[in-house]
Amino acid sequence: MKVSDKYYDEIFDFLGQWDVPSKCGLKIITHKNKKVVIVTELYQDNPGTSITYNGPSLAMQICKAKNLLPQEITYIECNPDTNSKLSFYDEEFFQVIFDIENNQFTNPTYQQLTTKEIKEIIGNNLL
């Protein structure tokens, strides 16, 4: 179950739960003067923590590595289509809204996005 590289521009190494080495796909685009950070689950190519179980920490690690300000990003999690017969692996996008306390991400809330909504957020920067 390989994830197509159409979903990301680079593999991002991050520290998962308990500092376990982990990987995700990463795409950063600018749309409407906003940085949109899209992290993609890599399934079996990720040796560690999933993007969802490490959301606040992963978002902060990306901000630090890419010199982004937490309050200036839109953070999207992507579960990519893997052409599996299992509906669990259908393509889905979630916007994650964090509280920002002391310049740290906390209290993530997830909103599943429709195809129309994800296109509004990323514009012509199609995945």
VMD Tcl script that builds the backbone (N, CA, C; Angstrom):
set m [mol new atoms 381]
animate dup $m
set s [atomselect $m all]
$s set {name element resname resid chain x y z} {
  {N N MET 1 A 0.836 -1.176 0.000}
  {CA C MET 1 A 0.000 0.000 0.000}
  {C C MET 1 A 0.886 1.245 0.000}
  {N N LYS 2 A 1.372 1.627 -1.168}
  {CA C LYS 2 A 2.233 2.788 -1.315}
  {C C LYS 2 A 1.388 4.047 -1.477}
  {N N VAL 3 A 1.873 5.136 -0.918}
  {CA C VAL 3 A 1.221 6.430 -1.059}
  {C C VAL 3 A 1.863 7.153 -2.237}
  {N N SER 4 A 1.041 7.611 -3.162}
  {CA C SER 4 A 1.536 8.321 -4.332}
  {C C SER 4 A 2.231 9.612 -3.919}
  {N N ASP 5 A 3.339 9.934 -4.586}
  {CA C ASP 5 A 4.050 11.158 -4.246}
  {C C ASP 5 A 3.332 12.412 -4.730}
  {N N LYS 6 A 2.175 12.272 -5.364}
  {CA C LYS 6 A 1.386 13.453 -5.724}
  {C C LYS 6 A 0.870 14.161 -4.473}
  {N N TYR 7 A 0.875 13.458 -3.350}
  {CA C TYR 7 A 0.343 14.012 -2.112}
  {C C TYR 7 A 1.353 14.846 -1.335}
  {N N TYR 8 A 2.617 14.789 -1.696}
  {CA C TYR 8 A 3.608 15.511 -0.904}
  {C C TYR 8 A 4.799 15.916 -1.766}
  {N N ASP 9 A 5.516 16.920 -1.286}
  {CA C ASP 9 A 6.721 17.394 -1.962}
  {C C ASP 9 A 7.979 16.834 -1.317}
  {N N GLU 10 A 7.879 16.460 -0.064}
  {CA C GLU 10 A 9.039 15.917 0.639}
  {C C GLU 10 A 8.583 14.978 1.749}
  {N N ILE 11 A 9.513 14.137 2.163}
  {CA C ILE 11 A 9.296 13.306 3.353}
  {C C ILE 11 A 9.855 14.100 4.521}
  {N N PHE 12 A 9.038 14.267 5.549}
  {CA C PHE 12 A 9.451 15.035 6.723}
  {C C PHE 12 A 9.668 14.075 7.880}
  {N N ASP 13 A 10.870 14.092 8.430}
  {CA C ASP 13 A 11.193 13.277 9.604}
  {C C ASP 13 A 10.820 14.055 10.855}
  {N N PHE 14 A 10.103 13.401 11.761}
  {CA C PHE 14 A 9.724 14.072 13.008}
  {C C PHE 14 A 9.820 13.101 14.172}
  {N N LEU 15 A 9.823 13.675 15.364}
  {CA C LEU 15 A 9.829 12.852 16.569}
  {C C LEU 15 A 8.390 12.619 16.991}
  {N N GLY 16 A 8.001 11.366 17.019}
  {CA C GLY 16 A 6.651 11.005 17.410}
  {C C GLY 16 A 6.532 10.849 18.919}
  {N N GLN 17 A 5.499 10.161 19.334}
  {CA C GLN 17 A 5.314 9.917 20.767}
  {C C GLN 17 A 6.539 9.211 21.320}
  {N N TRP 18 A 6.927 9.609 22.500}
  {CA C TRP 18 A 8.108 9.062 23.181}
  {C C TRP 18 A 9.365 9.218 22.332}
  {N N ASP 19 A 9.396 10.260 21.494}
  {CA C ASP 19 A 10.541 10.580 20.630}
  {C C ASP 19 A 10.887 9.470 19.639}
  {N N VAL 20 A 9.893 8.681 19.249}
  {CA C VAL 20 A 10.106 7.632 18.258}
  {C C VAL 20 A 10.280 8.285 16.883}
  {N N PRO 21 A 11.351 7.949 16.144}
  {CA C PRO 21 A 11.523 8.505 14.791}
  {C C PRO 21 A 10.320 8.147 13.912}
  {N N SER 22 A 9.770 9.175 13.250}
  {CA C SER 22 A 8.556 9.015 12.455}
  {C C SER 22 A 8.699 9.806 11.164}
  {N N LYS 23 A 7.811 9.517 10.199}
  {CA C LYS 23 A 7.858 10.180 8.888}
  {C C LYS 23 A 6.446 10.499 8.414}
  {N N CYS 24 A 6.353 11.606 7.679}
  {CA C CYS 24 A 5.099 11.944 7.015}
  {C C CYS 24 A 5.431 12.618 5.694}
  {N N GLY 25 A 4.447 12.686 4.822}
  {CA C GLY 25 A 4.586 13.490 3.621}
  {C C GLY 25 A 4.289 14.927 3.981}
  {N N LEU 26 A 4.974 15.867 3.343}
  {CA C LEU 26 A 4.774 17.283 3.650}
  {C C LEU 26 A 4.693 18.093 2.368}
  {N N LYS 27 A 3.681 18.935 2.313}
  {CA C LYS 27 A 3.522 19.897 1.227}
  {C C LYS 27 A 3.142 21.216 1.882}
  {N N ILE 28 A 3.850 22.280 1.524}
  {CA C ILE 28 A 3.534 23.614 2.036}
  {C C ILE 28 A 3.271 24.496 0.833}
  {N N ILE 29 A 2.096 25.093 0.819}
  {CA C ILE 29 A 1.732 25.976 -0.280}
  {C C ILE 29 A 1.290 27.314 0.286}
  {N N THR 30 A 1.302 28.335 -0.558}
  {CA C THR 30 A 0.783 29.645 -0.177}
  {C C THR 30 A -0.469 29.896 -0.993}
  {N N HIS 31 A -1.548 30.199 -0.307}
  {CA C HIS 31 A -2.807 30.510 -0.967}
  {C C HIS 31 A -3.494 31.611 -0.165}
  {N N LYS 32 A -3.880 32.680 -0.848}
  {CA C LYS 32 A -4.530 33.825 -0.196}
  {C C LYS 32 A -3.671 34.355 0.956}
  {N N ASN 33 A -2.387 34.501 0.701}
  {CA C ASN 33 A -1.432 35.028 1.684}
  {C C ASN 33 A -1.360 34.212 2.969}
  {N N LYS 34 A -1.737 32.970 2.904}
  {CA C LYS 34 A -1.694 32.078 4.067}
  {C C LYS 34 A -0.862 30.860 3.704}
  {N N LYS 35 A -0.037 30.406 4.626}
  {CA C LYS 35 A 0.715 29.174 4.424}
  {C C LYS 35 A -0.197 28.011 4.786}
  {N N VAL 36 A -0.338 27.095 3.855}
  {CA C VAL 36 A -1.138 25.898 4.100}
  {C C VAL 36 A -0.162 24.729 4.217}
  {N N VAL 37 A -0.164 24.109 5.375}
  {CA C VAL 37 A 0.706 22.972 5.663}
  {C C VAL 37 A -0.138 21.709 5.550}
  {N N ILE 38 A 0.239 20.831 4.618}
  {CA C ILE 38 A -0.497 19.582 4.428}
  {C C ILE 38 A 0.437 18.439 4.803}
  {N N VAL 39 A 0.040 17.692 5.827}
  {CA C VAL 39 A 0.809 16.508 6.235}
  {C C VAL 39 A 0.031 15.276 5.781}
  {N N THR 40 A 0.768 14.306 5.259}
  {CA C THR 40 A 0.142 13.112 4.694}
  {C C THR 40 A 0.634 11.873 5.423}
  {N N GLU 41 A -0.310 11.040 5.808}
  {CA C GLU 41 A 0.022 9.760 6.438}
  {C C GLU 41 A 0.700 8.865 5.406}
  {N N LEU 42 A 1.787 8.216 5.795}
  {CA C LEU 42 A 2.531 7.348 4.870}
  {C C LEU 42 A 2.307 5.866 5.138}
  {N N TYR 43 A 1.450 5.546 6.090}
  {CA C TYR 43 A 1.110 4.162 6.417}
  {C C TYR 43 A 2.360 3.317 6.649}
  {N N GLN 44 A 2.582 2.255 5.884}
  {CA C GLN 44 A 3.675 1.333 6.203}
  {C C GLN 44 A 5.057 1.954 5.999}
  {N N ASP 45 A 5.160 3.096 5.317}
  {CA C ASP 45 A 6.452 3.757 5.157}
  {C C ASP 45 A 6.789 4.673 6.327}
  {N N ASN 46 A 5.904 4.741 7.305}
  {CA C ASN 46 A 6.161 5.506 8.525}
  {C C ASN 46 A 6.500 4.518 9.635}
  {N N PRO 47 A 7.741 4.546 10.126}
  {CA C PRO 47 A 8.134 3.584 11.151}
  {C C PRO 47 A 7.642 3.927 12.555}
  {N N GLY 48 A 7.006 5.086 12.706}
  {CA C GLY 48 A 6.651 5.530 14.052}
  {C C GLY 48 A 5.209 5.959 14.204}
  {N N THR 49 A 5.025 7.100 14.847}
  {CA C THR 49 A 3.717 7.624 15.230}
  {C C THR 49 A 2.971 8.193 14.033}
  {N N SER 50 A 1.662 7.961 13.996}
  {CA C SER 50 A 0.851 8.520 12.914}
  {C C SER 50 A 0.734 10.031 13.091}
  {N N ILE 51 A 0.402 10.715 12.002}
  {CA C ILE 51 A 0.292 12.172 12.056}
  {C C ILE 51 A -0.813 12.621 13.007}
  {N N THR 52 A -1.895 11.867 13.070}
  {CA C THR 52 A -3.023 12.250 13.921}
  {C C THR 52 A -2.695 12.129 15.401}
  {N N TYR 53 A -1.936 11.101 15.785}
  {CA C TYR 53 A -1.623 10.908 17.192}
  {C C TYR 53 A -0.559 11.864 17.701}
  {N N ASN 54 A 0.025 12.652 16.795}
  {CA C ASN 54 A 1.098 13.550 17.209}
  {C C ASN 54 A 0.888 14.956 16.654}
  {N N GLY 55 A -0.362 15.306 16.376}
  {CA C GLY 55 A -0.680 16.555 15.694}
  {C C GLY 55 A -0.042 17.810 16.242}
  {N N PRO 56 A -0.281 18.182 17.502}
  {CA C PRO 56 A 0.301 19.432 18.004}
  {C C PRO 56 A 1.828 19.455 17.937}
  {N N SER 57 A 2.454 18.368 18.319}
  {CA C SER 57 A 3.910 18.314 18.289}
  {C C SER 57 A 4.427 18.351 16.852}
  {N N LEU 58 A 3.797 17.612 15.946}
  {CA C LEU 58 A 4.219 17.597 14.551}
  {C C LEU 58 A 4.072 18.988 13.943}
  {N N ALA 59 A 2.950 19.643 14.177}
  {CA C ALA 59 A 2.745 20.996 13.641}
  {C C ALA 59 A 3.835 21.937 14.135}
  {N N MET 60 A 4.193 21.846 15.404}
  {CA C MET 60 A 5.233 22.718 15.951}
  {C C MET 60 A 6.598 22.379 15.365}
  {N N GLN 61 A 6.890 21.086 15.188}
  {CA C GLN 61 A 8.168 20.695 14.595}
  {C C GLN 61 A 8.287 21.230 13.165}
  {N N ILE 62 A 7.200 21.203 12.416}
  {CA C ILE 62 A 7.214 21.734 11.051}
  {C C ILE 62 A 7.417 23.242 11.075}
  {N N CYS 63 A 6.705 23.940 11.954}
  {CA C CYS 63 A 6.869 25.391 12.050}
  {C C CYS 63 A 8.323 25.762 12.352}
  {N N LYS 64 A 8.922 25.056 13.287}
  {CA C LYS 64 A 10.314 25.350 13.641}
  {C C LYS 64 A 11.255 25.034 12.487}
  {N N ALA 65 A 11.078 23.892 11.841}
  {CA C ALA 65 A 11.973 23.481 10.758}
  {C C ALA 65 A 11.836 24.372 9.526}
  {N N LYS 66 A 10.639 24.901 9.287}
  {CA C LYS 66 A 10.376 25.677 8.070}
  {C C LYS 66 A 10.229 27.176 8.341}
  {N N ASN 67 A 10.543 27.602 9.568}
  {CA C ASN 67 A 10.463 29.020 9.952}
  {C C ASN 67 A 9.082 29.618 9.690}
  {N N LEU 68 A 8.056 28.921 10.156}
  {CA C LEU 68 A 6.677 29.379 10.024}
  {C C LEU 68 A 6.162 29.808 11.387}
  {N N LEU 69 A 5.308 30.807 11.404}
  {CA C LEU 69 A 4.689 31.237 12.654}
  {C C LEU 69 A 3.404 30.441 12.869}
  {N N PRO 70 A 3.234 29.869 14.049}
  {CA C PRO 70 A 2.050 29.028 14.309}
  {C C PRO 70 A 0.721 29.704 13.978}
  {N N GLN 71 A 0.591 30.975 14.285}
  {CA C GLN 71 A -0.680 31.663 14.058}
  {C C GLN 71 A -0.923 31.997 12.593}
  {N N GLU 72 A 0.055 31.749 11.733}
  {CA C GLU 72 A -0.079 32.110 10.325}
  {C C GLU 72 A -0.251 30.918 9.388}
  {N N ILE 73 A -0.516 29.733 9.934}
  {CA C ILE 73 A -0.661 28.569 9.066}
  {C C ILE 73 A -2.082 28.012 9.122}
  {N N THR 74 A -2.445 27.339 8.050}
  {CA C THR 74 A -3.624 26.477 8.019}
  {C C THR 74 A -3.073 25.065 7.962}
  {N N TYR 75 A -3.492 24.214 8.886}
  {CA C TYR 75 A -2.905 22.877 9.036}
  {C C TYR 75 A -3.918 21.828 8.590}
  {N N ILE 76 A -3.524 21.024 7.605}
  {CA C ILE 76 A -4.402 20.012 7.018}
  {C C ILE 76 A -3.748 18.646 7.152}
  {N N GLU 77 A -4.522 17.651 7.583}
  {CA C GLU 77 A -4.051 16.265 7.595}
  {C C GLU 77 A -4.721 15.532 6.436}
  {N N CYS 78 A -3.915 14.753 5.733}
  {CA C CYS 78 A -4.413 13.994 4.583}
  {C C CYS 78 A -4.228 12.505 4.819}
  {N N ASN 79 A -5.303 11.788 4.686}
  {CA C ASN 79 A -5.247 10.327 4.614}
  {C C ASN 79 A -5.421 10.028 3.132}
  {N N PRO 80 A -4.342 9.681 2.440}
  {CA C PRO 80 A -4.395 9.576 0.983}
  {C C PRO 80 A -5.103 8.328 0.489}
  {N N ASP 81 A -5.543 8.421 -0.747}
  {CA C ASP 81 A -6.126 7.266 -1.420}
  {C C ASP 81 A -4.994 6.285 -1.731}
  {N N THR 82 A -5.141 5.057 -1.331}
  {CA C THR 82 A -4.109 4.047 -1.582}
  {C C THR 82 A -4.615 2.953 -2.518}
  {N N ASN 83 A -5.765 3.207 -3.134}
  {CA C ASN 83 A -6.369 2.225 -4.049}
  {C C ASN 83 A -6.646 0.892 -3.363}
  {N N SER 84 A -6.952 0.947 -2.100}
  {CA C SER 84 A -7.279 -0.245 -1.336}
  {C C SER 84 A -8.774 -0.531 -1.463}
  {N N LYS 85 A -9.140 -1.779 -1.282}
  {CA C LYS 85 A -10.553 -2.151 -1.280}
  {C C LYS 85 A -11.214 -1.798 0.047}
  {N N LEU 86 A -10.401 -1.459 1.047}
  {CA C LEU 86 A -10.926 -1.110 2.365}
  {C C LEU 86 A -11.262 0.371 2.413}
  {N N SER 87 A -12.478 0.706 2.803}
  {CA C SER 87 A -12.887 2.111 2.834}
  {C C SER 87 A -12.073 2.921 3.840}
  {N N PHE 88 A -11.443 2.257 4.806}
  {CA C PHE 88 A -10.595 2.921 5.786}
  {C C PHE 88 A -9.483 3.709 5.094}
  {N N TYR 89 A -9.073 3.275 3.908}
  {CA C TYR 89 A -7.973 3.910 3.196}
  {C C TYR 89 A -8.433 4.839 2.070}
  {N N ASP 90 A -9.690 5.275 2.096}
  {CA C ASP 90 A -10.166 6.252 1.123}
  {C C ASP 90 A -9.553 7.620 1.436}
  {N N GLU 91 A -9.423 8.435 0.409}
  {CA C GLU 91 A -8.852 9.764 0.578}
  {C C GLU 91 A -9.756 10.626 1.453}
  {N N GLU 92 A -9.138 11.253 2.459}
  {CA C GLU 92 A -9.855 12.165 3.345}
  {C C GLU 92 A -8.915 13.289 3.747}
  {N N PHE 93 A -9.492 14.475 3.912}
  {CA C PHE 93 A -8.731 15.634 4.382}
  {C C PHE 93 A -9.417 16.187 5.619}
  {N N PHE 94 A -8.608 16.590 6.588}
  {CA C PHE 94 A -9.113 17.188 7.819}
  {C C PHE 94 A -8.360 18.478 8.090}
  {N N GLN 95 A -9.104 19.549 8.340}
  {CA C GLN 95 A -8.447 20.751 8.833}
  {C C GLN 95 A -8.367 20.610 10.343}
  {N N VAL 96 A -7.190 20.861 10.865}
  {CA C VAL 96 A -6.983 20.761 12.304}
  {C C VAL 96 A -6.844 22.178 12.846}
  {N N ILE 97 A -7.709 22.516 13.775}
  {CA C ILE 97 A -7.682 23.819 14.421}
  {C C ILE 97 A -7.072 23.625 15.810}
  {N N PHE 98 A -6.039 24.389 16.083}
  {CA C PHE 98 A -5.375 24.311 17.384}
  {C C PHE 98 A -5.621 25.603 18.160}
  {N N ASP 99 A -5.639 25.498 19.473}
  {CA C ASP 99 A -5.464 26.677 20.307}
  {C C ASP 99 A -3.963 26.930 20.319}
  {N N ILE 100 A -3.587 28.181 20.433}
  {CA C ILE 100 A -2.168 28.502 20.536}
  {C C ILE 100 A -1.951 29.145 21.891}
  {N N GLU 101 A -1.197 28.443 22.737}
  {CA C GLU 101 A -0.904 28.912 24.086}
  {C C GLU 101 A 0.604 28.928 24.269}
  {N N ASN 102 A 1.139 30.089 24.645}
  {CA C ASN 102 A 2.587 30.231 24.833}
  {C C ASN 102 A 3.346 29.786 23.587}
  {N N ASN 103 A 2.814 30.169 22.420}
  {CA C ASN 103 A 3.418 29.837 21.133}
  {C C ASN 103 A 3.541 28.328 20.910}
  {N N GLN 104 A 2.632 27.554 21.492}
  {CA C GLN 104 A 2.570 26.103 21.312}
  {C C GLN 104 A 1.151 25.734 20.867}
  {N N PHE 105 A 1.052 24.681 20.068}
  {CA C PHE 105 A -0.252 24.186 19.643}
  {C C PHE 105 A -0.838 23.282 20.724}
  {N N THR 106 A -2.118 23.476 21.029}
  {CA C THR 106 A -2.812 22.636 22.015}
  {C C THR 106 A -4.237 22.384 21.528}
  {N N ASN 107 A -4.915 21.453 22.173}
  {CA C ASN 107 A -6.345 21.189 21.976}
  {C C ASN 107 A -6.778 21.103 20.513}
  {N N PRO 108 A -6.257 20.134 19.771}
  {CA C PRO 108 A -6.656 20.041 18.363}
  {C C PRO 108 A -8.120 19.637 18.200}
  {N N THR 109 A -8.786 20.265 17.249}
  {CA C THR 109 A -10.121 19.842 16.841}
  {C C THR 109 A -10.060 19.589 15.340}
  {N N TYR 110 A -10.769 18.570 14.893}
  {CA C TYR 110 A -10.686 18.098 13.518}
  {C C TYR 110 A -12.000 18.338 12.796}
  {N N GLN 111 A -11.896 18.888 11.593}
  {CA C GLN 111 A -13.070 19.084 10.751}
  {C C GLN 111 A -12.790 18.418 9.409}
  {N N GLN 112 A -13.568 17.381 9.088}
  {CA C GLN 112 A -13.390 16.737 7.794}
  {C C GLN 112 A -13.829 17.695 6.695}
  {N N LEU 113 A -13.024 17.758 5.634}
  {CA C LEU 113 A -13.283 18.679 4.540}
  {C C LEU 113 A -13.878 17.951 3.343}
  {N N THR 114 A -14.815 18.600 2.693}
  {CA C THR 114 A -15.344 18.077 1.436}
  {C C THR 114 A -14.338 18.403 0.334}
  {N N THR 115 A -14.530 17.819 -0.828}
  {CA C THR 115 A -13.662 18.113 -1.969}
  {C C THR 115 A -13.705 19.603 -2.296}
  {N N LYS 116 A -14.874 20.185 -2.248}
  {CA C LYS 116 A -15.028 21.616 -2.522}
  {C C LYS 116 A -14.271 22.446 -1.487}
  {N N GLU 117 A -14.381 22.088 -0.216}
  {CA C GLU 117 A -13.702 22.844 0.838}
  {C C GLU 117 A -12.183 22.771 0.724}
  {N N ILE 118 A -11.639 21.590 0.413}
  {CA C ILE 118 A -10.185 21.481 0.294}
  {C C ILE 118 A -9.709 22.292 -0.908}
  {N N LYS 119 A -10.467 22.313 -1.989}
  {CA C LYS 119 A -10.082 23.117 -3.151}
  {C C LYS 119 A -10.127 24.606 -2.831}
  {N N GLU 120 A -11.061 25.038 -1.988}
  {CA C GLU 120 A -11.111 26.449 -1.575}
  {C C GLU 120 A -9.882 26.822 -0.743}
  {N N ILE 121 A -9.405 25.885 0.061}
  {CA C ILE 121 A -8.259 26.166 0.936}
  {C C ILE 121 A -6.951 26.173 0.157}
  {N N ILE 122 A -6.806 25.250 -0.796}
  {CA C ILE 122 A -5.526 25.155 -1.491}
  {C C ILE 122 A -5.523 25.763 -2.880}
  {N N GLY 123 A -6.672 26.234 -3.351}
  {CA C GLY 123 A -6.742 26.876 -4.654}
  {C C GLY 123 A -6.368 25.940 -5.779}
  {N N ASN 124 A -5.585 26.431 -6.723}
  {CA C ASN 124 A -5.177 25.624 -7.878}
  {C C ASN 124 A -3.975 24.739 -7.573}
  {N N ASN 125 A -3.553 24.719 -6.348}
  {CA C ASN 125 A -2.432 23.879 -5.936}
  {C C ASN 125 A -2.938 22.473 -5.679}
  {N N LEU 126 A -3.480 21.869 -6.694}
  {CA C LEU 126 A -4.125 20.566 -6.555}
  {C C LEU 126 A -3.129 19.503 -6.146}
  {N N LEU 127 A -3.613 18.597 -5.358}
  {CA C LEU 127 A -2.789 17.477 -4.906}
  {C C LEU 127 A -2.682 16.464 -6.010}
}
mol reanalyze $m
mol bondsrecalc $m
mol representation Tube
mol addrep $m
